[in-house]
Amino acid sequence: MLSSSSPHGHRPPPAAPRPYAHAGPAAKALAAPLPSLLSPGVARDPYRHYRLLREDFPLVRDEPLGAWLLSRYADVRAALADARLGAEPSAPGPDCRGLLEPALRAAAERTAYVLARRMAGRREADLVADFTAWLPAAAAVAALGLPWEDAVRAQEWCRTGSAHPGAPHPELAALLHPHVVRRRSHPGTDLLSALCGGRADGQALSDDAVTGLACTLLTGGGEATALALASFLANLLDHPAQLDLVRARPWLIPGAWAESLRRDPPAPVVLRRATAPIALGGTTLPAGAVVACLVGSAGRDPYRFADPDRYDIFRADPAHLAFGAGPHYCPATALAGLAAECGLRALLDAMPGLRWAPGFRSAPRGLMTRAPRRLLVRPC
Ligand code: HEM
């Protein structure tokens, strides 16, 4: 039973799951039936709903969503790591982190500075439209040594989330193929050439492996990184004292980034499917049942994080689940962190007095993916 390992020690054991129609004690206390995650209004402020779920419905069927909801930190963590709950299959690529990270760092630094300087002279700018939506895809395009125009297309594919973490996008694979062929005969100094000359497990990387890696870089996680970056900047701009600290002491950036991922994960709902009947929280879910692991709720669980709604870069109780847990844990946490670090440094360097545009308040939106879609700032 997933919840048997719950650290919610001083709580009574989680009650058996209650379908929405069930008139259990908590259901009776509600003025109306428990809303679905898809109900109007929930996406505007899912955290109120998450609180209710954590307290009274730790495992519950959400019929309109077609999934069982898990909302407590310990249960979400255990479910993500449970081999009986399968994830979408992802094509495992060769491990080339030694090649990817230095090339991406250099490209992310350059790209972030170009994007930040373009905004610096203006009276007002939107950090989403002008910066966060571009940085992950444009940095990958620059690292691979592809033409800049391809950043536009890569950014579009990132936005449609075509490949996180699924198979390579066919159009993108077709676009990349001639570049791979050319690098084989005329290698340059870019990452695509390095991958063409790369080896994994003693074997030269095939064209398919190189294309797959390039596709993963261009689209896999680009959207998640862009959204996470938007929430990160919003959290810091909402807390100017903490922003000042990060500006003065850049070694605080990784903690500030992790704290933003805990509080405002870009993918707050991670889906799993039971590969066989599975006993959870006192009931048995049939094979094929979909379980929605509410990572966004887990990050606000007061039994795991003190004062969980507060953004605090000095938090002493980290270990968020925004990158998952267990066998499918995101392999690109360092790459995402690079975008955050290079992005923030470039912005603060180009615009030391960066602050919200007068009267602007950021508003995160979305349920399955969540972040502010506009960040209006005065770039001084
Ligand atoms: C802030 C940015 C990111 C976040 C929040 C994030 C989040 C996640 C999460 C939650 C999972 C686990 C999914 C599951 O358990 O079903 C995952 C897996 C994965 N992510 Fe990311 N990701 C990010 C950036 C990236 C980037 C930049 C890449 C690639 C360049 C990437 C590639 C992958 C891949 C390939 C998997 C599948 C791993 C597997 O199934 O074994 N991610 N990510």
Residues whose N, C-alpha, C, O or C-beta is under 5 A from the ligand:
A	BS01	HEM	A87 E88 S90 P165 T216 L217 G220 G221 G222 A224 T225 A228 V270 L271 L321 A322 F323 G324 P327 H328 Y329 C330 P331 A332 L335 A336
